[in-house]
Amino acid sequence: MTIKTLASAALFAVLGLGAITAQASSTSLNEASVMQYRYGDKLDVKKVLSVKDDRSNTCGVVNTRMDYLDSQGKPQSVEYRSYATSGCHDN
């Protein structure tokens, strides 16, 4: 085995691991039961349980998920894009 072959194998292993990590982080909020919000959709929200950003301490557009109870008391989830400002300023 030459150095070139070994370096190529190591590069592909690192790139493969990076792709798996990127896939996991991009789907962290996506679940089958989560509705994707589109502008104008009507939501039946009686009580908000939680609001979570995909990434904390970020400045820019992020995925946000809101878990809530509808008027019948059933838990629901909706995902939408929002602008996070927690990482925009140095405190």
Stockholm file with secondary structure:
# STOCKHOLM 1.0

chainA/1-91         MTIKTLASAALFAVLGLGAITAQASSTSLNEASVMQYRYGDKLDVKKVLSVKDDRSNTCGVVNTRMDYLDSQGKPQSVEYRSYATSGCHDN
#=GR chainA/1-91 SS CCHHHHHHHHHHHHHHHHHHHHHHHHTSSCCTTCEECCTTCCCCCSEEEEEEESSSSCCEEEEEEEEEECTTSCEEEEEEEEEECTTSSCC
#=GC SS_cons        CCHHHHHHHHHHHHHHHHHHHHHHHHTSSCCTTCEECCTTCCCCCSEEEEEEESSSSCCEEEEEEEEEECTTSCEEEEEEEEEECTTSSCC
//
